[in-house]
Amino acid sequence: MDHKRGEGVMLPRCCISGYVGAVAASDPLRVLLRLCPVLLCALLLSGCLQSPVPPYPAYRRTAGPPKPSEVIVRRVAYFDGARTIHHEVGPGETISLVARMYGVSPESICRENGLRPNEALRSGQILTIRDVRSVRYVLYLYRTRPWSYIIIHHTATYDGDATTIQWAHLARGFWNGLGYDFVIDNGTLGKGDGVIEMSPRWLRQEDGAHCKADDMNQRGIGIALVGNFDRDRPTRYQLESLAYLIFILRHYYHIPPSHVMGHGQVPGARTDCPGKLFPMNFLRWAAQR
Ligand SMILES: [Zn+2]
């Protein structure tokens, strides 16, 4: 997690009023004539500055999310037995993604929840999923960006999931909400312990907003574990999921072990994230697999 506002990405501001105010003259007609080019420039500038200027050069909005090159589905180990689950839709989740997460058909989700096929879901919407036989996390991998680092964070909160962090980051002014690429849940707020959630940024393969230092928002995949590891330690299932996620990403993107690091290890990042109690030995081990 970013602890300093300077690490976040603030929205661009338009500031042209000082320029117009600098014109001074006594004759109203002369004032108008002198103001005309200034106002014209100001309007042009204003039009430019108020257009959606991307905060990062690499940011490009596409018509739709890119298609993943590979989809990996993995069961969360501790869940066994059929039951009904009330799933809170995370940011960017679709009916087909949720169906994969619980091993049920998209049709059964639509039928149970009165949805049309491929209907867009809202973040925070509750879906009833019946006959769940396993809880899984789903990883989409893309060939479209050459990610070269993996940066680990904690959320510095006791509880949370992708939805609550999305709102928290929007409130802090982070560009486009949830700043990480992946969130690993800790079993709070109804999410399974160790469940990996993909963020909308990852699904669109956009730049991150998790580590400004050393251009890691452009180069590094941001993974956040829910929890405050200045006071607690990650859960066993979170660490298992983290090791697995690092393994998958590192081999898929050919990321060397030395490029897997905690936020505080990034040159220029002045933070103790992912927390004083985060097991760095475990991270070094996970990065070697
Ligand atoms: Zn951090």
Boltz pocket constraint, residues with backbone or C-beta under 6 A from the ligand:
constraints:
  - pocket:
      binder: B
      contacts: [[A, 1], [A, 2], [A, 3], [A, 152], [A, 153], [A, 154], [A, 210], [A, 263], [A, 271], [A, 273], [A, 274]]
      max_distance: 6.0
